[in-house]
């Protein structure tokens, strides 16, 4: 990865929230033996607007391109060097402060397909034709896919499975509603709160159950969105987007630098390098991508 100068730890206060009843019950039943490393993929379905999620509030271009849509600097939860979190993400700050969160910028693939369905298939399979036959994971790797089931319910079930020693190596859950072409703040702000609460509680459950060190949580969206807002106070389909990686064994953490210019963010990091890294260095399994895309330095 070319942009490795990740940023200093923020000085914001941190604290753990009380776990909900379902997590307490799952942790209480946790087995002694671990089932090995696993990765939990979370899809922000619809094309998440990363620039209103982890926000470049220190860059005037952001406000020039979004006179109505931008999150004002006084609302942002500062992280470092002109970047900060949307206020709805406050429950993720303890993870950031503990160096358990890495934000990658401008991730995607060449010639981004604006179709939600096809771009989603490309991300899911690791194949630019979206073909299951060319999947990035080898046959035999246990996968559990919750499809478009309720986000919180899916995470509850993933928690239960992990604590019971389930052999699944890869889980897929989704949170829908991120195709924000109009009145984006009304919809997007609330979705970010749902996402932050879900991830925070999930990570707390993993830690209390002794499974945090063996779990990687990776959040992706099928594409990013335009830097510039549209006339309906929303954003349109874009190219490079943000990826959020959570884990206790990250070698790199923080917010990857990114300089805004023009109305769109091009792709700079191919998501298949992300998958090759996960396959080779985390799951320790073969992948057709391992010899084609370089491993990244955060694992």
C-alpha positions as CSV (number, residue, x, y, z in Angstrom):
1,X,0.0,0.0,0.0
2,X,1.5,3.3,-1.1
3,X,-0.1,5.6,1.5
4,X,1.2,4.2,4.8
5,X,1.6,7.3,6.9
6,X,-1.4,6.6,9.1
7,X,-2.4,9.1,11.6
8,X,-1.9,9.8,15.3
9,X,-4.3,8.6,17.9
10,X,-7.1,11.0,18.8
11,X,-7.4,12.4,22.3
12,X,-11.2,11.8,22.6
13,X,-12.4,10.0,25.7
14,X,-13.4,6.4,25.3
15,X,-15.5,3.9,27.2
16,X,-17.3,0.6,26.9
17,X,-21.1,0.5,26.7
18,X,-23.2,-2.0,28.5
19,X,-23.7,-5.1,26.5
20,X,-27.3,-6.0,25.5
21,X,-28.9,-9.2,26.9
22,X,-28.4,-11.3,23.8
23,X,-24.6,-10.7,23.9
24,X,-24.3,-11.4,27.6
25,X,-26.1,-14.7,27.0
26,X,-23.9,-15.7,24.1
27,X,-20.7,-14.9,25.9
28,X,-21.8,-16.8,29.0
29,X,-22.1,-19.9,26.8
30,X,-18.8,-19.5,25.0
31,X,-16.8,-22.7,24.6
32,X,-13.2,-23.1,25.7
33,X,-11.9,-24.2,22.3
34,X,-11.7,-21.6,19.5
35,X,-12.7,-22.5,16.0
36,X,-9.9,-20.6,14.3
37,X,-9.7,-17.3,12.5
38,X,-12.7,-15.9,10.7
39,X,-13.7,-12.7,8.8
40,X,-17.1,-11.0,9.0
41,X,-17.9,-8.9,6.0
42,X,-20.4,-6.1,6.4
43,X,-21.9,-4.6,3.2
44,X,-23.3,-1.0,3.3
45,X,-25.7,-1.7,0.5
46,X,-26.5,1.0,-2.0
47,X,-23.1,2.7,-2.3
48,X,-22.1,4.4,0.9
49,X,-21.0,8.0,0.9
50,X,-17.7,7.7,2.7
51,X,-17.0,11.4,2.7
52,X,-19.9,12.0,5.0
53,X,-18.9,9.0,7.1
54,X,-15.2,9.6,7.8
55,X,-15.1,13.3,6.9
56,X,-12.3,15.5,5.4
57,X,-13.5,18.5,7.4
58,X,-10.0,20.1,7.0
59,X,-10.2,20.3,3.2
60,X,-12.1,23.4,1.9
61,X,-12.8,21.4,-1.4
62,X,-15.2,19.2,0.6
63,X,-17.3,22.3,1.6
64,X,-17.1,23.9,-1.8
65,X,-18.5,20.8,-3.4
66,X,-21.2,20.2,-0.8
67,X,-22.7,23.6,0.3
68,X,-25.9,22.0,1.6
69,X,-24.8,18.4,2.3
70,X,-21.5,18.7,4.1
71,X,-21.2,17.8,7.8
72,X,-20.1,21.1,9.5
73,X,-16.7,21.1,11.1
74,X,-18.2,21.7,14.6
75,X,-20.3,18.6,14.2
76,X,-17.4,16.3,13.3
77,X,-15.7,14.1,15.9
78,X,-12.0,15.0,15.2
79,X,-9.6,12.1,14.6
80,X,-6.4,13.6,13.1
81,X,-5.0,15.9,10.4
82,X,-8.3,17.3,9.2
83,X,-10.2,14.0,9.2
84,X,-12.9,13.0,11.6
85,X,-16.0,10.9,12.2
86,X,-19.6,11.6,11.6
87,X,-21.3,12.3,15.0
88,X,-23.4,9.2,14.6
89,X,-20.3,7.1,14.7
90,X,-19.4,8.1,18.3
91,X,-19.6,4.4,19.5
92,X,-16.7,3.5,17.2
93,X,-14.3,6.0,18.7
94,X,-13.2,3.6,21.5
95,X,-12.1,1.1,18.8
96,X,-10.2,3.9,16.9
97,X,-8.5,5.0,20.1
98,X,-7.5,1.4,20.8
99,X,-5.9,1.2,17.3
100,X,-8.5,-1.4,16.2
101,X,-9.8,0.5,13.2
102,X,-8.2,1.2,9.9
103,X,-10.0,3.3,7.2
104,X,-8.8,2.7,3.6
105,X,-9.6,5.3,1.0
106,X,-10.4,5.1,-2.7
107,X,-10.9,1.3,-2.8
108,X,-12.6,-0.3,-5.8
109,X,-11.8,-1.8,-9.2
110,X,-11.0,-0.4,-12.7
111,X,-13.9,0.8,-14.8
112,X,-16.4,0.8,-11.9
113,X,-19.8,-0.6,-12.9
114,X,-22.6,1.7,-11.7
115,X,-25.1,-1.2,-11.3
116,X,-25.7,-2.0,-7.7
117,X,-26.3,-5.6,-8.4
118,X,-23.4,-6.3,-10.7
119,X,-20.9,-4.2,-8.7
120,X,-22.1,-6.1,-5.6
121,X,-21.5,-9.4,-7.3
122,X,-18.0,-8.2,-8.3
123,X,-17.1,-7.4,-4.7
124,X,-18.6,-10.6,-3.4
125,X,-16.8,-12.9,-5.8
126,X,-13.6,-11.0,-6.3
127,X,-14.1,-11.4,-10.0
128,X,-14.7,-8.4,-12.3
129,X,-17.3,-10.4,-14.2
130,X,-19.1,-11.3,-11.0
131,X,-18.8,-15.0,-11.7
132,X,-19.1,-17.5,-8.8
133,X,-16.9,-19.9,-10.7
134,X,-14.1,-17.4,-10.3
135,X,-14.6,-16.8,-6.6
136,X,-11.7,-15.5,-4.6
137,X,-12.2,-18.1,-1.9
138,X,-11.3,-21.7,-2.7
139,X,-14.0,-24.3,-2.6
140,X,-14.4,-25.9,0.9
141,X,-14.0,-22.7,2.9
142,X,-17.2,-22.6,5.1
143,X,-19.2,-19.5,4.4
144,X,-22.4,-18.2,6.0
145,X,-24.4,-15.6,4.0
146,X,-27.3,-13.7,5.6
147,X,-28.3,-12.0,2.4
148,X,-30.5,-9.0,3.1
149,X,-31.8,-10.2,6.5
150,X,-32.1,-7.6,9.3
151,X,-28.6,-6.2,10.2
152,X,-28.9,-6.4,14.0
153,X,-30.5,-9.9,13.9
154,X,-27.8,-11.1,11.6
155,X,-25.0,-9.8,13.9
156,X,-26.8,-11.4,16.8
157,X,-26.7,-14.8,15.1
158,X,-23.1,-14.4,14.0
159,X,-22.2,-13.7,17.7
160,X,-24.1,-16.8,18.8
161,X,-22.4,-19.0,16.2
162,X,-18.9,-17.8,17.0
163,X,-19.4,-18.2,20.7
164,X,-20.7,-21.8,20.1
165,X,-17.6,-22.7,18.1
166,X,-19.1,-22.6,14.7
167,X,-16.6,-23.6,12.0
168,X,-17.6,-20.9,9.5
169,X,-14.6,-19.0,8.3
170,X,-16.4,-16.2,6.4
171,X,-19.7,-14.5,7.3
172,X,-21.6,-11.9,5.2
173,X,-24.1,-9.5,6.6
174,X,-25.7,-6.4,5.1
175,X,-27.2,-3.0,6.0
176,X,-29.3,-1.6,3.3
177,X,-30.4,1.9,2.4
178,X,-27.2,3.7,1.3
179,X,-28.3,4.7,-2.2
180,X,-28.8,8.3,-1.2
181,X,-29.6,10.3,-4.3
182,X,-31.8,12.8,-2.5
183,X,-32.2,14.3,0.9
184,X,-29.1,12.3,2.0
185,X,-28.7,13.6,5.5
186,X,-32.2,12.5,6.5
187,X,-31.4,8.9,5.7
188,X,-27.7,8.5,5.9
189,X,-27.2,9.9,9.4
190,X,-29.6,7.4,11.0
191,X,-28.1,4.5,9.1
192,X,-24.6,5.4,10.3
193,X,-25.9,5.2,13.9
194,X,-27.4,1.8,13.3
195,X,-24.1,0.6,11.8
196,X,-21.9,2.0,14.6
197,X,-24.0,0.5,17.4
198,X,-24.1,-2.9,15.7
199,X,-20.3,-3.0,15.2
200,X,-19.5,-1.6,18.7
201,X,-21.7,-4.2,20.4
202,X,-20.3,-7.0,18.2
203,X,-16.7,-6.1,19.0
204,X,-17.5,-5.9,22.7
205,X,-19.1,-9.4,22.6
206,X,-16.1,-10.8,20.8
207,X,-13.7,-9.4,23.4
208,X,-15.7,-10.6,26.3
209,X,-16.0,-14.0,24.8
210,X,-12.3,-14.3,24.0
211,X,-12.8,-14.3,20.2
212,X,-11.6,-10.8,19.3
213,X,-8.1,-11.8,18.4
214,X,-9.4,-14.4,15.9
215,X,-12.0,-12.2,14.2
216,X,-11.5,-9.6,11.4
217,X,-14.5,-7.3,10.5
218,X,-14.4,-5.7,7.1
219,X,-17.0,-3.2,5.9
220,X,-17.4,-2.5,2.2
221,X,-19.8,-0.9,-0.3
222,X,-20.2,-1.6,-3.9
223,X,-18.9,1.8,-5.0
224,X,-18.3,5.2,-3.5
225,X,-20.3,8.4,-4.3
226,X,-19.6,11.7,-6.0
227,X,-17.7,14.4,-4.1
228,X,-20.1,17.0,-5.4
229,X,-23.7,17.1,-4.2
230,X,-26.5,17.0,-6.7
231,X,-29.5,19.4,-6.9
232,X,-31.6,17.0,-4.7
233,X,-29.2,17.4,-1.7
234,X,-27.9,13.9,-2.3
235,X,-24.9,12.3,-4.1
236,X,-24.6,10.2,-7.2
237,X,-22.8,6.9,-7.9
238,X,-19.1,7.3,-7.8
239,X,-15.9,5.2,-8.0
240,X,-13.4,4.7,-5.2
241,X,-14.9,4.3,-1.7
242,X,-13.9,3.8,1.9
243,X,-13.3,0.4,3.5
244,X,-13.4,0.0,7.3
245,X,-11.4,-2.8,8.9
246,X,-11.7,-3.7,12.6
247,X,-9.5,-6.0,14.5
248,X,-7.1,-6.4,17.5
249,X,-4.2,-7.6,15.3
250,X,-3.9,-4.8,12.8
251,X,-0.3,-3.8,12.0
252,X,-1.6,-0.4,10.7
253,X,-4.5,1.6,12.0
254,X,-5.9,5.1,11.5
255,X,-7.3,7.0,8.5
256,X,-5.5,6.7,5.2
257,X,-4.7,10.1,3.7
258,X,-6.8,11.2,0.7
259,X,-6.7,14.6,-1.1
260,X,-10.0,15.7,-2.7
261,X,-10.0,17.2,-6.2
262,X,-12.7,17.6,-8.8
263,X,-16.1,16.0,-8.4
264,X,-15.2,12.3,-8.2
265,X,-12.7,10.1,-6.4
266,X,-10.9,7.6,-8.7
267,X,-9.9,4.1,-7.5
268,X,-6.4,3.9,-6.2
269,X,-6.4,0.6,-4.3
270,X,-7.8,-2.5,-6.0
271,X,-10.1,-4.4,-3.6
272,X,-8.7,-7.6,-4.8
273,X,-5.4,-6.8,-3.0
274,X,-7.6,-6.5,0.1
275,X,-8.9,-10.0,-0.5
276,X,-5.5,-11.5,-1.3
277,X,-4.2,-10.1,2.0
278,X,-7.1,-11.6,3.9
279,X,-6.8,-15.0,2.2
280,X,-3.0,-15.3,2.6
281,X,-2.3,-13.6,5.8
282,X,-5.4,-14.0,7.8
283,X,-7.3,-17.1,6.7
284,X,-4.0,-18.7,5.6
285,X,-5.7,-20.3,2.6
286,X,-5.0,-20.3,-1.1
287,X,-6.7,-17.9,-3.4
288,X,-6.6,-17.3,-7.1
289,X,-5.8,-13.7,-6.3
290,X,-2.7,-14.4,-4.2
291,X,-0.3,-14.4,-7.1
292,X,-2.0,-11.6,-9.0
293,X,-2.4,-8.9,-6.5
294,X,0.1,-7.8,-3.9
295,X,-0.6,-8.3,-0.2
296,X,-1.1,-5.1,1.8
297,X,0.8,-4.1,4.9
298,X,-2.0,-3.8,7.5
299,X,-1.9,-7.5,8.4
